[in-house]
């Protein structure tokens, strides 16, 4: 069965790079470029993992995660350019499964997803 991943990232270069790497590993990938679109897709569709950037236009990643956690318990990997302790703690408190700092290797993200799904 195909595993589905939602990539919520406003930087198109990053989202397309992740999409390409994930599709090479046979994942089905949906992309959202803002928080509202990410939340809508996450609530209306079924995903095995969500990759969620913290700093997105409109609704930020923390708010999206908070809403998702009200009804769904799927792995969420937070992406951030900020590695501040309070951001890490907030993500943890909201139920983030992993926290990856930018810049990152797309291979690292694929590896984390595989770990979370096994």
Protein Blocks (a to p, Z undefined) as FASTA:
>chain_A
ZZddddddfblklmmmmmmmmmmnopacdddfbfklmmmmmmmpccfbdcddfbdghjaf
klmmmmmmmmpccddddddfbfcfklmmmmmmnopabdcdddddfklmmmmmmmmmZZ
